[in-house]
Amino acid sequence: MAEISISNKDWQRVKIKIQRKYNNLSDEQLQYTEGQEESLITNLMQLVNRNREYVVFTLKKALVNIDNNRL
């Protein structure tokens, strides 16, 4: 079970932050449907070659201040 919950609205902002940090990632690679957090985490782990803890930390950090563009 995923440690986070991301709405489709919030995902648009989070996705921009992730793309700024990892500018090699495309919109197609960052497809997300609300409720599919587990598959999002797994996908990001493979795309950025990091462990689960790092990916979850990064997503939580992006959600803390959703209006800020920094990650």
N, C-alpha and C positions, 0 to 999 in steps of 0.2 A: 504494500500500500504506500502511496506517495505521501511524503511529509509535507507537501504544500498543496495549495489549491489556487488555480489561476483562472480567472474569467477570460472570455474571449476579448473583452474590452481591455483588460489589463495586459493581455498577451501582446497586443499591438505595441504597447509602450515598452514592454520587456524585450520584445523581439528587436526593436530599434537599438536598445542598449547592448544586447548581445551582438548584433551586427557591427556596432561601433567597436566593440572589444575584439571580435573575431571577424574582420572585414572580408574574409574569404568565404563566409557562409552566405548562401542565397536564400531568398524567400521560399523557394521550393524545398530546401533542406530543413527549413524551420516551420514546416506545416504543423499546426496544432488545432485540436478540437477540444473544447471544454470537457473536462472529466477524464482526459487521456494524459494526465500528468506523468504517470508511470512510463508510458511509451516516449513521452517528451524527454524525460530524464535519461532513459536508455539511449535514445537517439543522440542527445547532446554529449553523453559520455563518449560515444564513438566518434562524433564529429570533432570534438576538441581534444580527444585523447587524454581525458582526465578521469579521476575516480568519482564515484557516486557522491561522496561527501562534498567534494569541490563543486560539482554541478548544482547540488541542492543549495549549498551555501551561496553560490552566485545568483541563483534564481530568487532566493529569499532576500538577498541584498538588493536586487533589482526591484522587488516588491515593496520594500520598506518605505522608500520615498519615491513613489511611482511618478510624481510630477518632475522629479529631477532627472536630467538626461545622463547623469554619471552612473557608472556601474561599480 
